[in-house]
Amino acid sequence: MNPSETFIRAAFEAGCTRDQVENMARIGCIMQPRQLQASAAARKADTLSGPVEIGYGGARGGGKSHWLIGQLADDCLRYPGLKCLLLRKVGKSVKEAFADLLPKVMGGIQGEYEYIPSRSVLEFKNGSQIIIGHFQTEKQIDAYLGLEYDVIGVEEATTLTFSKYRSIRTCCRTSKEGWRPRTYSTTNPGNIGHAWYKERFITSKSRRRAFIHATVDDNAFVNPEYKQDLDELTGWQLRAWRFGDWDIAAGQYFTNFRRELHVVKPFDIRHMKVWGALDYGFHHYTMAYLLAEDGDGTIYHVAEHGERGWLIPDHAAGINAMLQRHGVTMGQLTTFVAGTDVFAKKDEGLTIADKYKAHGIDLKPANTDRINGAAEYLARLGNPDLLHEDGTLRRPPRMFFFNTCQRLITCIPSLQTDPNRPEDVLKVDIDDDGNGGDDPYDASRYGIMAASALRLMWGFG
């Protein structure tokens, strides 16, 4: 089977339409199986039930830029007069990459388009165009807001905060009959937008969005030395850049967290020592956890309560319901710790703790030492990369999370190292939509730091 026949067969197997395959073949844009899956998803955007946001990438070397330019070209050539925006943070590199890739992506139709570097635009004979937009700071993105684009392609999408990504998507609209606006994005794990991109494209499920995962193994055209370079990486870089692992990110504090190791299915904890921990918020989330410890000193995060904008009576009812689901009463808790802010006197003379006590929850001051708390957290997660010769862990975890504690499980791998205090976790607030933030970690940390005092109380030493 010759290369063109292999491409055509792979394209149809990926779900590409006949005219799409013919278009790619005509322009000389020969895509690989993973890229073809992403292009098939892009064509499904033509239908009302199809996705309007298509993401592609994961690891490095998966052919992200080639796919994005090729897909934009496919759209431009099949629909006259399209106005497309290709956006990336670093302007010079995207312009150079754009110019370098054009002959490779569209070498078969060089007479049907013109690239004008001085205007940063690629113009097609049918009136369609790709505008290369760039920004050094997020403020510069505002220059594109208010304009109308039929298609928006965002390279390295995790270099954006969610608020800016959402803002630029408001420009993805059209008055063209028969055209459905869509946004394409490519990226790797890491950077400032890691948490929101993971939640939007990887974790949550929506027919409005599609993500196609690709690694260097999916790119037959990359030089073998590059793959060898990736294979020689270690730690978070190996997992993120080589394999596209979204549980690992550049700057991640808890690099020893592994979902497949630390997250477990719920089991009966009524024979174990139990206690609670709370981090209070109103505009932020109030997070509360039920924790348990077995006879070997291993701690389990059993259950989670997390809401914002609720009043204390509602939180108290939610926390009691959380305990009841696991057969635990408030009286069985050895302690229930909370951050020091709940013990500060308010104008009316009552503290937040006083108000919780009125609803049957007797809170005690937590140990809020951030540095020692982070160190204890790291130690309890163990070292999944340190093995004995027989393959068993030399430092196994002493802390686990029931898979029902979803906010905490999502929070931990997104936490970053504080650049001004490398031994501490960077403090992060939720955004305007209530996404992100470190409130689950703070409540969990209070609970973990309470364990040492509780062990003395229980006579464990």
N, C-alpha and C positions, 0 to 999 in steps of 0.2 A: 504494500500500500504506500503510495507516494505521500509527501508531506501535506499537499492540499487535500487529498482524500482523508487523511488522518484528521486534519482540522475540521473538515465538514462533518465527519462522523461525530467527533467530540462536541461540536457545536449543537447538533441536533440532540445528542444525549443529554446535554446540559439544559435543554429546553429553549434554545434560541429559535426564533421564527425564520422561515425560509428567506424572506426579504432581508432580514438582518444578516444572515449568513452570506447571502449574495453581496450585500453592501460591504461587509468586512473583507470578503475576498477581492472585491473590486478595488478597494482603496489600499489593499496590501496590509491590512491590520490583522495579523495572524495571532490570535489569542490562545492561551492555554486553558485547560479544563476549569480551573478555579475562576479565572477571569471570565470565561464564558458563562459560568453560573451567575456571576454578578451582572453581566450584560443581559442575561435572560430575565433576571429580576428587574432590571431597568425597563425592559420592554413590557413587563407586566404592569408597570406604572401607567400604561396607556388605558388600562381598564379601571373602573371605579373600585373594584375589589383588590386592586394591586397596591404594592407599597409606594409611598411617596418619598421615603428616605431609604437610600441604599448605601450600606457601608461595606468597605472591602479592606482587608489587610489583616493585621495581627502582628506577625513576626516581620522582621526585616528581610528584604530580598524577594518578596512575593510578587513583584511586578505591579505595585500600586499605581505609580505614575503612568505607566504604559496603559493600564486599564482605563484610568480616568480620562486621559486625553483621547483614547480610542473611542470610548463611549460618548463623550461629548461630540466627537466628530461624526459618529453614527447618527446622533440626534440631529445635528446641524444639516447633514446631507439629505436626510429623509424628510425634513420639514423646513421649507424656505422661510427665511426671515426670523429664525430663532435668535434670541439674545441670551448668551450664556456668560456666566461669570465664573472664572477659575481663581480661587482665593487661597493664598498661603501666607504664612507669617513673614518669611524672609524673601523679599522681593527679588534680589539678584539671583539667588539659587534657583528659584522657580522659573525665571526667565531663561536662564542658561539651560536648565533641564528641558524646558519647553522647546527651545530651538534645537537641542540635540535629539529630542525624541521624535520630532515631526517627520524626518525622513524614514525613521524606523516604523512609525505608526501609520503614516499615510503616504508612503513612498510611491504607491500606484496611481495617485491622482494629483501630482504636484502642480498640474496646470489648472486645477479647479479651486485652489485657494491661494491666498497671499498672506504671508506673515509680515507685519509692519512693526518692527521692534520699537521705533520711536513713539508709537502710540500704544504699544503693548496690546495689540489686537491681532487676531487671526480672522481674516475675512474670506467667506466663501462666495462663489459666483452667484449662488441662489439668494444672497442677501443675509444669510445666517452669519453670526460672528461669535467668537470666543474672546472675551475681554479678560486679560490677565490682571487681577487685582492683588495687591500686596499690602502688608502693614507691618510696622515695627512694634507698635503698641496697639492695644485694643481700641484706644481712642480713635485711631485712624480708620477703624472699620466704619465709624459713623459717616464717613464720606460716601459710603455706598448705600446707607439707609435712605429710604424714601424713593429709591429707584426701583424699576421693575425688571426682573430677570425671569426668563422662562425656565431656565435650568441654572442651578448653582452647584458648583463642584468645590469642595473644601478639602485641600490637602493638609495632612497632619492635623486633623480636627481636634486632637487633644491639646493642642497649643492654645485653644480657646476656652474661656469659661462658658458655662452653659448659658448664662444671660446673653453673651455676645453671639453665640451660635443661634439662640432663639431669635435674637434681633435680626440677624442677617437672613434668617429663614422667612421673616415677614416680608422680605423683598421678593420671595419666590412666588410670583403670581403672574397671570397672563390674561390677555383679552383675545387671544388667538383661538379661533374656533377649532375644536378637535384636538387641542393640545392640553395635556394635564401636567402642570408644573411638578418638578421633582428636584430633590437635593441628593447629590452624591457626596460621599466622604470617604477618605482613606486615612489610616492612622496606625500607629503602634501603641501598645500599652505604655503608660507613663505620662508624665507632664501634668500641667495644671488641670486639664480636663479629663484625666483618667477616670475619676469616680463617676461623673455624670455620663460619660460615653459608655462605660461598662454597664451602668444601670439602664441606659436607654436602648442600647443595641445588643448587649450580651445577655443580661439577666432577665429583663422584662420581655414579655412576648406580646407582639402587636402585629396585626396584618398590615398596618401602615408602615412598618419598618422591616428591613431585611439586612442581615449581615452575613457576608461570606468570608470565612476564615481562610487565610493562606499563609504558608511559610516558604522558606527558600527551597524546600523540597518540591514545591509546586511550580518552580521556575526553571525550566530546562535550559534557558539561555544564559543564566548567570554563570560566571566563571567559577570553576571548582575551588579555587583558592579562597573565594569569598565565603563559601560554605564552610571551609575548614577554619577560617577565622572565627566564624560564629560558633562553631563547635568547640573552640578553645576558650570561650567565655566561661565565667563562673558566676555563681550566686544569682542575683535578680536579673543580671544582664543576660545570662544564658536562658533563663526561663522566659523573659520578656522578649528579647530580640531574636532568639533562635526559635522558640516555640510559640511565641505570642500568648503567653500565660497572663490572663487579665487579673489574677490574684497577686501578681508581682508588679511593682512599679518603681521607676527611678526615684530615689529619695525615700523609699518606703522605710518606715521605722521597724516594723515587725516583719523582717525578711524571713523569719523562721515560721511564719504562719502558713499552714497548708490546709486548705479546705478538706481535702480528701483524708487528712490525718486527724485534724482537730474537731471536725464536725461529726457528731454521732446521732443516731436515732434515739428518741426518748425511751426511757425505761422507768420502772418503779423506784422512787427515791425515798419512800416513806420510812425505810429502815436507817436512813442516813441523817447526819446532823445538817440542819438547814438554817439559813439566815437570809436577810434581805438587804438590798442596797438601792439608793435612790439619788438621782441628780435632778434637782427641781428646775423647772422653766415654765414660762407662760407663752411668750413669743417663740422661745426655743422649746424643744421637746422636754417634757418630764419623762425620764426613763427610770424604770424600776426593774430589778432582777431578783428572782429567787435562785439562790445558790445552795449547793449541797456538797458535802465532803464525805468521802468514804473512809474506811479504817486505815487505808494506806496513805492518806493525806492528799489524794487527788481531788481537785475541785471541779464541779460541773455547773455551768450556767444552765439552769433547768428551764426557766420561763422568763418572758419579757413582756413588760407593759410600756408602751410608748405612745404618747399623744401630745399635741400642743394646742393651746387655746382652750384647754379644759379648766374648770374650776376644781378646787380641792375635793369637794364631795364626790365629784365624778371620778377623779383619779383614785380616791380611796375605794370606791365601789369596784373600779377596774382592777386594782391591785388585789382586793379580796377575791374577786372572781378568778384571777390568775392563780392564786394559792389553791383555791378549791379544785381547780382542774387537775391538780397534782395531789389531792388528798391531804393538803397541809392547812392547818389553821394558824391564825395570827399568834396564838398562844404557844405554838410549837417552835416559833422562830427564836433562836438564841439571841439574836440582836437584829436591828434594822437600822443601818447606818445611812447617813445623808451628808451632803456637802455643808460646809459651815454657813453658807448664805441662808439656809433655812432657820438658823438659830439667831439671826440678827433681829433686833427689836424693830418693829414697824411703828408708824404714826399712832395707831390705835392701841399700842402697848402689847400686842400679841405677835408672836413670831409665826412663821410658816409652820414650824414644828408644832406649835401650840394648836394650830388649826387642824393639822393632821391627827394630833392626839385626840381631839374632840370627835374624830371619826374612827377611833380605835387603832390608829397606827402610831406607836410610840417610837419616834426617831431618836437616834443617838449620833453625836458628832463623829464623822468619819476621819480617818487619817488621810489628809488631802495632799501629802507630800508627792509632788509630781515626779521628781527625779527617782526617788526610791520606788515609787509605784510603777514607773515604766520599767525599771530594772527587774522588779519582781515579776512583772508580766512577761518580760523576755525570758527570764529563767524558767517560768512555769510552762511556756510554750515548748521548751526543749530545743534540741538541735536535730532536725530531720536529715541533715546532710552528714552527720558524724556517725559512722557505722563501725561495728565490729567486723572482723574478718568473715563471720558467718552471715553478715548482712543485717543483723539486728541493730537497733538503735542504741548507741552508747549513752545518749542523754534523751530518753523518751519523755514525752509531755507529761506534765502533772496538772494539766488544765484542759478541759474540753467544753464544747458548746453543743447543746441540743439543737437540732436543725430547725426548731421553732423560733429561735432567737435571731431572726433574719436581719434586723437592723444592726445588731452587733456584729454578725458575721460579715455583713457588707462593709461596716465601718472599719474594722481592724486592718484589712489590707490597703485601705485608702489613706491611712494615717501617715504623715510625712515627718521626717526629722526636722526639728527646729534649727535653722541654719545658724542662729545666734547662741543656741544651747544644744549642741549635738547629742547630749545625753537625755534630752527631753523630746516629747512629742509636740509637734507644731500645733498650736491652738487654732481651731478652725470653726467658724460659725456656719450655720445653715444658710442657704441662699433664700431669696424672696419666695421661692416655691416650697421651702421646707426640705430641700435636698441637701445631702452632705452633713457636715457638722460632726463634732466629736462627743456629743452628749451620751451616746451609748457607751463609749469607752470610759468616760469619766465615772459613770455609775458603776460599771463593771470593775474599774480600778478601785473604787471605794470598797467594793465587796471583797476583792482579793486582798487588799491591805487589812481588812478586818479578820482575815483567816488566822494570822499569827497570834493575835490576842485570843481568839476563840480556841485555838489549839491548846494554849496554856490553861484555859478555863476547863477544857475537856480532859486535861491530864495527858495530852499527847507529848508534852515536852517542848 
